[in-house]
Amino acid sequence: MAAKQVDSDWMWHPHFTEDRSDTAGLFVHFRKTLVVEGLPTTPLKIQISADTRYKLYVNSQLIGIGPVKGDRSLWFFDVLDLAPYLRVGENKIAVYVLRFFYATRHASSFPRLPVGGLMIRPLECEEPWTTHLQSSSSWETAINSSTILPTDLLEDDFLHVYEDHSASGPQHLKWVSAQVHEFQDSTGLGAPWKLSQRMIPPMRFQSIAFNALHNIQSPLPCTAWEEILLKKQDGTACYKDLHLKAQTSHYLELEVENHTTALLRFRFKRPKKGGSALAITYAESYEDPPRLVPYLRSKGDRRDDMKALYGPRDKYTFRGAEDISRLGHYENEDTEEIFMPFHFRTFRFIGLRINVVATDLVLQDIEITTVAYPLDVCASFEVAKCKGHSTVEQLWTTSVRTLANCMHDCYEDCPFYEQLQYAMDMRSSALFTYYVSGDDRLARQAMIQIHNSFESRVGLTSSRAPCHQPQIIPHFSLYWICAIGDHFTFFGDKAFVRQFVSVIDGVLEFFNSHIDSKLQLISARSPNGMWNFTDWTDEWRPYGIPPAAEKTGFSTYTNNLYVYTLKNAAIILQALGRSPLADEYLSRANEVTEALRLHCFDGFFFTDGLAKMADPDKDYSQHNQVWAVLSGTVTGPAAQKLLRQCFDPLAASRFTQPSLSMSFYTLRALCLVGGDLYNQQFHAFWEPWRKQLALNLTTWEEDSVSQRSDCHAWGSSPIYEFMAEVAGVYPAKPGWEAICFRPRLGLYPELNAKVPIGGGKGGRPDIAHVRWFTEDNGDVNVTFRLETKSDSYVPVYIDLPRQSLKMVSGVKELSFVVSLRNGLSVVNGH
């Protein structure tokens, strides 16, 4: 028999246990000293990962944060080059690891495996570097048992990243030799972490500053705080120390210009003695006391500092000169004491309380470094600034900011509360990303991660992944399939989408298996442990489920969404040469469509459940008129009439109105029915967004009912509408092999837009430049120009109202005039 192979790339603290109930996890330190006689002449790369998170420091410089969130199916490592940070002589390497306990529901946003570990694997390094750097007992490790991650903060039900360093007494770390994990790596066995190099680029960091202070309660004058914490008009800092006398207390509220996700450093001179304390509250807005913490809020003007700040908090007690750990996380540890929360914080406002005890404190600075996915915005959208269009620029910039703040190592529903990647949210965010940057790397990772969450015993993916606490929302598995269809439309990557086919079929079979044999509709009677969430509306609280679905046992929304997804999946299957299965999907769709018309339509409108049991005051929603159009259950003039009636202001009160999350689909239905309905509704449609701007939001709120989160990317619909519908540029064939140009010239008299075309896998996209202006006689001068990296030409289909579709090829710039009297006349094309 062959000798047993062993994976010894992982190490851990030999005495680490997870039996504490007062914290979601613990911090573990690793350190090593290297004496370098000659600097390496080639890159000195390592592969590094940890369970759960790590920060790597070389000579007090932070050089790496990771890994990207993974799970048992796919765990990521980073490749980092240490060579630029080494120096001749003594070098200090420190790794700071956050380990969340496995056998708890806490920190659900951070998946972890049953055993903790740190992996350091030198990559093509010569000796003695390999021996010095690789995981081994030559590394020293210590557990920080005095810092806890509280699990009882009312404002924190998901993350549990907030830190409490308030333990009294000296913080003596006990350093011991690391223990190497040994996992059999043969006969089909291996380490529990299924490793893969990160799929997305490193996060982007940028320094910013506070722009305002509020509600200062301090013996010191307000100007003293402003001089140290606010930048000068030229953008530079004052760098003036602020002396806080012993036995004094101070409180102030700090504001940044926009909603932010950032790493923070609270820099003080090291006091002679410890005991003074910081308490830091993070908030997205000023607000009245919440109705139900954290889920139901009472918010108005977000900058109304007559109200209060509510949110999770960090607590830090200074150690002083008598208790210096010298961890190698920053320079000048003997003379400075810096509190640096491990994970990024989300905030627009910070409430800072400083209690000074035995000896003076000296505040040097509070440093803010924003952290987010490196979203390279290639798109732009400008219209003439005239009456009625003054908020267009804000709609665009706020949408891009909201999207960016919800992008880190995965797409996030909201960075303040959950930081979870939900399939429904991900679909919208991915589409917005394609139209902002052409970048699909985060989307590809997201689709793979949700695919990996598929549970064969259930037949569905998790609603969110990666996640330590899986959750089943059946509808979200359908949105995942639609996201795959979107990716194929924008990038045409057959090899990428092919890997998902078996799980797509499994998900669709789950719904097929729940079709009632008599009515031919999917039953809403789901097994325990599933949540048939539809939308957040007042009428459907507390769980976002239409009452009619529970009352009648059938959900019109579920069936329409299933039909819509079957048709999207059929397009994928046709492209992959799987016509028989595609035909089966279309056949299933037709059967359910007929059943919907028969059982869920009252002759005028679609009901939320079975029409024969509908309560006229409760069981009608705009959602089901929209989804009847999107599924093709109603088409042509009948579809246009249906939407026109349900958007009639006199009838609107009869229908449950959709939240911001459904706005994208409402607009898709308005577009699909054709005619002038989309244009008629367009400007008024953005009134809920304009109301948010008037309330001083700088990112879009989760919904207007709960007002829980002030940053939710599903509200960034203006990105898609401005690019795909107003500028009118979208793929006519998968992967932009042909372009459709259908500008809505009547919406704005003058427009200048740049629309990313293609890209993908980090490549720079081509750009479609769209311009038009309207002359006094009403004629519109239009220019469409392609800026491409190659000399090849892409066919362009020009689609204008009351005009036949025209295909133009062999040119990269088109100029024409649209006249209300004479239609389309091409002036120039080259």
C-alpha angles and dihedrals in degrees: 000000000000117000115267113258120221131206106214099165095112129074135180144173108287095220101041114134133177101211099112119110099189096073140040091227146324140254119244124195127211125187142175135177119217124192108209120196096175127021117240114261093206132046114290101212129182134184109227135182138151142193106259114356136326143195118202121208127186115189090344094307119121106230105162143025122186167345110256108244111276139161141210091293098049125014119180134221131192129226112220132178113223097182098089091056100049126097136190110275127017119009126188119211118188131179119194111200128193111203118190114204113255104214097060137078091230122116091020089174090068117063116206138173128240094267129049123229151157120219123201115172120173111227116220092328124156124231135305089027095064093053093044097049109033122098107278144132088271087080115088121221138188135183119231097217096168098064114077136187103222119226097190101069106125091212093054117065099147117023109045091188096125114112134224113197094165098113110131126230132042117322100224111178117210108218119205136164115279118249118230117227113227115204123179107249102190142068090042096308130114147147114312092245112081096209129214131162112256114278097207133058122261118276120270120241129201132171118235135167141221114269102194143019126210141188097008113190108183142119086241121081119258090245091062091058093043092052093058102033104037125066122239119254089264090057097252125125125244095224091205117149118234116218116213112194123228117267094026133120128210135187130181140156120229127201133199120203096248139017104283145191110205151149113245135209119191101197122201135160107255108263121226091242134024130234104086112119145211125206113189123190120194120208139170094209149348110270148160118265108297117253092220120006118261103351108053118046137179107219134162127151102013092212097049098125091186084080127064140261117243125184148099120307146209122219123202130181116198116241097200130200092309094064112040115159097187094210096167095241095125139005125264095028090163093059103028133053113199128183109210116175108222099227125046117267127225117218150123094195132034126198108208123193120183122188113189116199131170102356135027122270124217116205112207103175147318108233122203121196114180116220127196144130109293096255107181105204109214096162128085136179126194131167133181111281103240138135112306095016101071095111098050093098090050092048089055100043094042091051092051091046092050092050092048093049089055093054120084124121087334137008107280129206090214127349095211101057116013115005088200128147107231118187096229093049091043093057093057094040092051092052091049089050093052090054095045100045114354087238116140102169097103090043092052090051091048094052091049093049094050090046089054090054092065112128111207093198088060102030095228140092120240113269088237134026145221092028138141091220111045118214130195120219103160095205091058092063087060092051088053089057090049090051089056089052090051091052091052090050093052101036108018092217104160094175091056098049094041092073090064100053098097093050092044088056091046093053093047090048090056090061092041090054090056095056112124110239093221103043098026089225128122110260117236091212098108126180118264113279096044126106117207093202113175110167143328107258131143091241093054100046142160095031105016095246123132108246090225091062091057094040098049099029092236131090118206089199093056092052095046092048090049091052091046090051094046089057092048091049091049090059090054092048093048090053091050092052095253096127098152092057091043090053089050090054092050091049091052089048092053092051094052091044090057090048091051092053091048101044109020103042121081095196093269109038141011114254127218091245135359109343095221090062098040120136105216091215099049114018105068125087137172086232094072095047088052095047093046086060095044093049093048092242086130121027144169121011090348091059092049091049091049094054093042090055096047091048091051106118090225092057099036094091089062092062129069104240122231124244126238089272091065096043091093091058094045089057092047090056092047088053094046097055091058126203119091099307095103092051092046093054098036105091096038090047091072095057093104088054092048089051089057091052089051088055090056098251114156094192130034119270124237094244138327093242104060097017086200101141126034093199121054120148096211086078092064093092093129088075093062096038095049093048105035102029110024099035083030102216121142139137114284089186130022114283093017091284083148129017129219115211111194108154119188095224095176096063098071129016092218131024140172117184141163116207121192114233119202118321111144132162089043095303121142110257127229114248131231111207114206122188135165140161131187122233124217091260091057097256113139119217109209131190125187116185131176119213104196138172093224136052093238121112126232120210112246122205111206111207117184132165115274090005131107115249110267126199120207124186137170095045135088099198130048128185124184144150124236114205124189087218104040106026120218125355119173110224100178141354126179 
